[in-house]
Amino acid sequence: MTTGPLAPPPRGVSDDHLWLVVRGDDAPQLVAMTGHRLTVGRDLRSDIVLDDSKASRHHAEITRDPMGRYVLTDLTSRNGTTIDGRQLVGSLVLVGGELLRFGRTIVEVLNSEPEGPP
């Protein structure tokens, strides 16, 4: 999957942050993306550490661009990153509602805090 020109986020997307629900072998984990960069991988220094042999040590990152959009980039991981079942090539702006896969780990992207437990 490739992306075209980056557009501003649609109305209703939080200007503050995205929420990520990480579903791996352990209990689901809720992560608020509040900074400018979030790293994902098996490396213990990652912001989201994956206990997943199919994930790379430095699998992907989500960055906030100058326009305030959240951009997912695969870091040339061994098994790739999928978004809504499609292989990610390059980078993609996240707006909420996407399902990401890093190895066997599923991450749901939300544009508002969930009301109940993940």
SULJO-V252890 format. One record per pair of residues at least 6 apart in sequence whose ideal C-beta (glycine too) atoms are under 6 Angstrom apart, sorted by the first residue. I is the first residue (numbers start at 0). J is the second residue. D is the distance in whole Angstrom. If there is no record, write none. Layout:
{{I | J | D} {I | J | D}}
This chain:
{{0 | 85 | 4} {0 | 87 | 6} {0 | 88 | 6} {1 | 88 | 5} {1 | 89 | 6} {2 | 91 | 5} {5 | 92 | 6} {8 | 68 | 6} {8 | 94 | 5} {12 | 94 | 5} {12 | 95 | 6} {12 | 110 | 5} {13 | 110 | 5} {16 | 31 | 5} {16 | 32 | 5} {16 | 33 | 5} {17 | 32 | 4} {17 | 69 | 5} {17 | 108 | 6} {18 | 31 | 6} {18 | 109 | 4} {18 | 112 | 6} {19 | 30 | 4} {19 | 106 | 5} {20 | 27 | 6} {20 | 29 | 6} {20 | 107 | 4} {20 | 117 | 4} {21 | 28 | 4} {21 | 47 | 6} {21 | 106 | 5} {22 | 105 | 5} {23 | 51 | 6} {23 | 104 | 4} {27 | 117 | 4} {29 | 117 | 5} {35 | 63 | 5} {36 | 62 | 5} {37 | 46 | 5} {37 | 61 | 5} {38 | 45 | 5} {38 | 46 | 5} {38 | 60 | 5} {39 | 45 | 6} {39 | 47 | 5} {39 | 58 | 5} {39 | 59 | 5} {39 | 101 | 6} {40 | 55 | 6} {40 | 56 | 5} {40 | 57 | 5} {40 | 58 | 4} {41 | 49 | 5} {41 | 54 | 5} {41 | 56 | 5} {42 | 56 | 4} {42 | 57 | 6} {49 | 101 | 6} {49 | 104 | 5} {51 | 102 | 4} {51 | 103 | 5} {51 | 104 | 5} {53 | 78 | 5} {53 | 102 | 3} {53 | 103 | 5} {54 | 101 | 5} {54 | 102 | 3} {55 | 76 | 4} {55 | 77 | 5} {57 | 74 | 5} {58 | 76 | 4} {58 | 101 | 5} {59 | 73 | 5} {59 | 74 | 6} {59 | 80 | 5} {60 | 72 | 6} {61 | 69 | 6} {61 | 71 | 5} {62 | 70 | 5} {63 | 69 | 6} {64 | 70 | 5} {68 | 92 | 5} {69 | 93 | 5} {70 | 90 | 5} {70 | 92 | 6} {71 | 91 | 5} {71 | 93 | 5} {72 | 90 | 4} {73 | 80 | 4} {73 | 87 | 5} {78 | 102 | 6} {79 | 86 | 5} {80 | 87 | 4} {80 | 101 | 6} {81 | 100 | 4} {82 | 97 | 5} {82 | 99 | 6} {83 | 97 | 6} {83 | 98 | 6} {93 | 108 | 5} {95 | 108 | 6} {95 | 109 | 6} {95 | 110 | 3} {97 | 108 | 4} {98 | 107 | 6} {99 | 106 | 4}}
